[in-house]
Amino acid sequence: MALNQLREAYDSYQNAVTGGHLYPTYWISIAILHYRVRQPRDCLDYLGRALRVYPFDQRTWMNLGILVCHRPPLTIEVYYKGGSTTSR
């Protein structure tokens, strides 16, 4: 996915899902968009939002594991933050 398509995909996804912010799947999908355009910190932020909505969601933890395996510098950041990320 090209970087210029990220904004369009994000806007379309937001318009398609009413009240989606109440479900971790919404935040996971946005995190995956950011992962695909190589924005790991944004991906981490959205996975953090998914964890705040429902901290027991296995899909969120799996995606977080994939992120830190592919982006080792984020591992220490995730460890020290303990899953909490900065809000936007």
C-alpha positions as CSV (number, residue, x, y, z in Angstrom):
1,M,0.0,0.0,0.0
2,A,1.4,3.4,-1.0
3,L,1.8,6.0,1.7
4,N,-0.6,8.4,-0.1
5,Q,-3.3,5.7,0.0
6,L,-3.1,5.4,3.8
7,R,-5.2,8.6,4.5
8,E,-7.8,7.5,2.0
9,A,-8.0,4.0,3.4
10,Y,-8.1,5.3,7.0
11,D,-10.9,7.8,6.1
12,S,-12.9,5.1,4.3
13,Y,-12.6,2.7,7.2
14,Q,-13.7,5.3,9.7
15,N,-16.8,6.1,7.6
16,A,-17.7,2.5,7.2
17,V,-17.6,1.6,10.8
18,T,-20.0,3.5,13.0
19,G,-19.1,3.1,16.7
20,G,-16.2,0.9,15.7
21,H,-13.9,2.6,18.3
22,L,-15.7,0.5,20.9
23,Y,-14.2,-2.8,19.5
24,P,-10.6,-3.9,19.3
25,T,-11.0,-5.1,15.7
26,Y,-11.4,-1.5,14.6
27,W,-8.1,-0.4,16.2
28,I,-6.3,-3.6,15.0
29,S,-7.3,-2.9,11.4
30,I,-6.0,0.7,11.6
31,A,-2.8,-0.6,13.2
32,I,-2.3,-3.0,10.3
33,L,-2.7,-0.1,7.9
34,H,0.1,1.7,9.6
35,Y,2.3,-1.4,9.8
36,R,1.9,-1.9,6.0
37,V,3.2,1.6,5.3
38,R,6.1,1.1,7.7
39,Q,4.9,3.4,10.5
40,P,5.6,1.1,13.5
41,R,5.1,3.7,16.2
42,D,1.7,4.5,14.9
43,C,0.9,0.8,14.7
44,L,2.0,0.5,18.3
45,D,-0.3,3.4,19.3
46,Y,-3.4,1.8,17.7
47,L,-2.6,-1.6,19.2
48,G,-2.4,0.1,22.6
49,R,-5.9,1.6,21.9
50,A,-7.2,-1.9,21.1
51,L,-5.7,-3.2,24.4
52,R,-7.4,-0.4,26.4
53,V,-10.8,-1.3,24.8
54,Y,-10.4,-5.0,25.6
55,P,-7.1,-6.1,27.2
56,F,-7.8,-9.9,26.7
57,D,-8.1,-9.8,22.9
58,Q,-5.8,-12.5,21.6
59,R,-5.6,-10.9,18.1
60,T,-4.2,-7.7,19.6
61,W,-1.5,-9.5,21.5
62,M,-0.6,-11.6,18.4
63,N,-0.3,-8.4,16.3
64,L,1.8,-6.8,19.1
65,G,4.1,-9.8,19.1
66,I,4.5,-9.6,15.3
67,L,5.3,-5.9,15.5
68,V,8.0,-6.3,18.1
69,C,9.5,-9.3,16.4
70,H,9.8,-7.4,13.1
71,R,10.8,-4.1,14.8
72,P,13.2,-5.0,17.7
73,P,13.8,-1.4,18.8
74,L,10.1,-1.2,19.8
75,T,10.5,-4.2,22.2
76,I,12.1,-2.0,24.9
77,E,9.6,0.8,24.4
78,V,6.7,-1.7,24.8
79,Y,8.3,-3.2,27.9
80,Y,8.8,0.1,29.7
81,K,5.3,1.4,28.7
82,G,3.7,-1.8,29.9
83,G,1.2,-1.7,27.1
84,S,0.1,1.9,27.6
85,T,0.7,4.1,24.7
86,T,0.4,7.9,24.3
87,S,-3.0,9.0,23.2
88,R,-3.6,11.3,20.3
